[in-house]
Amino acid sequence: MLQKFGFSQYESKVYEALASSSQPLDASMIVKYSGVPKAKIYEVISRMVEKGMVLETISEKKKLYASLPLHLVVEKLTAEFQTDIEQLEQHKIKKELVDDHVWSLKADTSIETQLKQAMMEAGKSIRFSAWKDDFQKYLPLLEEKESQGVLVEALVVGDLKCGLSNLVTMQPNEEHTLLERFRLLIVDDLEVIFAGVEDEAWQAIKTRSQPFVRVFTDYFYHDVLLTKITTEYKDVLSKDKEIMAQLLQLRY
């Protein structure tokens, strides 16, 4: 009778035996009427007591058992079922499949759209570096995200005045022959978009692969640090052409 509701065969038989009796039964009588093996009876009765389906008492040093009335069993099972349904509705499976592919992007308008979308979706942090004319396109969005509490760290190539709290400015000079145009965006330590110019056309990659995200994060801080060093100690470094040449080769 109760097997349809998740009870075992033995549990169902014990309940049926007690429900069919007009008086409480001891363990030996339950064995007789239910057919549950004697070796299993106390284990099964104990489970039914724990589940609230069987009541127990002691009379003249003997344990007696009675079934929960059927109408109360119906109420109990209905309430438990409803609770399970509510918990199931509230439960959200958060198993996210991580897309670690490296996607190629072409066409400048498509790349710009992807960059802006990723910035808008940022919830914790944005690291962004680009040349001044490109950077200005995203500046209002970056300032808005910072005002919302998102950590924004930025590097701009070219002189730019703005309200960002963590902006490092690199002033390129005629010696920066290896410095190519680029855009680098890292969002929430989860996704990276890197764009550069090849054959006079913008091309980019986009990925959530964590090894790539970590590498490009290192590149971002590598450029930030180099910019700070070469700006702070420009006069000293300029006197050593070999070191200056090597530093310039480290840039994008």
C-alpha positions, 0 to 999 in steps of 0.5 A: 500500500505504501510502496507507491509513496517511497516506503519499502515492501517491509515497511508497507507490510508492517503498516498494513498489519497494524492498520488492520488490527483493532488493537496495538501489537507487539513485535512478535504479533507484527511478524505473524501478521505481516510476514516480515522476517523476525530478524528484520522486524525491529529495524523496520519498526524503528524506521516507521516510528522515525517516519511518524507512521507508527506509534509506540508505547510500553505496557507491562514492560512490553513495547506495543505498536499502533499505526498512524490513522489512515486519514492522518497518513493522507494528510501527512503524505500530502503535506510532505509532498507539497513541501517537496514540490516547493523546495524543488521549485526554489532549487536552482541547478547552477551547474554552468558549462564553461565555454573554454573555446577561443572565438575569432571576431572580425569586423570592427563594428562587431568587435566594438559591440562585443566589448561594450556588451562584456563591459555592461555585463561586468559585475565585479571588475573591468580591466581595459587598455586601448589607444586614446581614440578607441578608449574614448568610445568606451569611457562613458560606459567605464565611468558608469560601471565604476560609479556602480561599484565595479572595479575599473582599472585602465591603461590608455595610450595617449593623453586622456583626462577623465574621472576614472580612479585607476587610469594609467596613461602611456605617452608613446614617442617616436621610439615606440616603433613596435607599439601596435594598436590594440584593445584588451578587455578582461571582465570579472576574471572570467572573460577576455577579449583581445583585438589588434590590427592585421592587414589594416583590419581589426581582428580579435579573439574572445575566450573564457579559457582560464589559462588565457584569462590569466595570461592576458591579465598578466599582460595587462599588469605587465604593461601597467607596470612598464608604463609606470616605470618608464614614466617615473624613471624616464630620465634615468632610463633614457641614458641607457639605450640598451635597457630602454630598447629592451623595455620598448620591445616588451610592450605590445 
